């Protein structure tokens, strides 16, 4: 991760993501995938919608050269300052459909029927994103 993100001034830890704001005001994220034999990284665009951090499409991916395991990644992520800019986060698929939102603080899902779920749903709807 240190070789992949050295030019970033502020990189934050949000659960399994590294998150940063570019000089032009856009956001990006990086995450790691251990489903294959090799640890891989993915990088993508993100946006803040009021109090929801939305992870959007993948812009690049590759084989991890810095870390060998997800445990190595977790250790390095925990060295970064914690993301505190939003209360929730979720993935937004290409068809503007949002996955189940989660609390940034705990990583726990926001459950259907909770007031927070309805808040996230209404917030995303204002921006054309549908929470399933």
N, C-alpha and C positions, 0 to 999 in steps of 0.2 A: 504494500500500500504506500509506503513512503516513496518508492520510486514512481508510482502512478499518480500521486497527488502532490508533488513537491512545490509546484507553482501556486498552489492555493494558500491564501493567507488564513482563512477561517474554514476549517473542516470540522464538522460535528458528527457525533455518534447518535443515530436514531435506530434503536433496536439492532437489526442486522445490516443497516445501511450506514455508509459514510455520506454525508450531505454537505454541499457547499454552494455559496452564492457567487456567481461570476461577476466580473467587473461591470458587465452590461445589465445586471439586475436579474438575470435568469438563474434558475437553480438546476443543479445536476445531482445525481446520486451514483453510488457504486455499491454493489452487493456481490456476494460470492456464492457459488453453487457447487455443491459436492455430490451431485447425483451421478456423475460419471467417475471413471477411474482417476482422472486428474481434477484438481481444484481449478475452477474457472471463475473469471470475474465478468460481470456485466456492468455497463455504465449506461445511464439514460437521462432523459430530461425530467424535470419535476416542476411543480408550480405550487404556490400557496394560494388557496381559496379561503379567504377569511381565516378561520381557525383550523383549516384542514390542509395538511401537506399531502399533495397528490403526486405519487410516483407514476410517471407516464412511460412512454415507449423507450425501448432499448435502442441506443444509438451506436454502441460498439460492444464487443465482447472479445475475450481472449483467454488463453491459458495462464494460470497464475504462476509467476516465477519467483515471487517474494516469499510466499507462505506455502507450507505443505499441507496443512489441515485447517478445518474450520475453527479449531481451537486457537491456532495461531492468529487467525483473523480476529476472533473474539477478543483475544488479549490486546491486540493493537487498537481495535475499536474502542475498548474501554479506557485507553489512554487519551482519547479525544474528549473535548468538552461535550457535555450532553446537550442535545437539541432541546431547546425550550421555546421556540418561536411559535409553535402551534400546540393545540391540545390533542388533535387527532391526526392520523395518517391513513392513507389507503392507496391501493393501486387502481389506476384508471386504464382500462383497456382501450384499444383503438376505436371501438365503436361507442366511446363515451359512456361505457358501463363501468361503474365503480365496484370493486370488490368490498367485502365486509370491512368496515373501518375499524381501526384499533386505536387504543389510547397510546400516545407517545410515551408517557411516563412509565407504563407497565408492559405494553405490548399485548395486553388483554383485548379481546374483541369487544366492540360496542354492541351490546345485544339488542336484537329487534324488540321493540316495545319500550325500551328505555327512552327517557326524555332526550338523552344525548344522541341516541340513534336518530330520532326525529329531527333534532337540530342539524346534524350532519346531512341528513337527507334533504332538508329544505335548503341548506347552504349550497350544496352541490347542484341542486335543481336550478338555482338562479344562474348558474354558469353552464347549463346544458348537459350536466353529467347526471346520469341516472343511477341511483343506488338500488340494486336489485333487491 
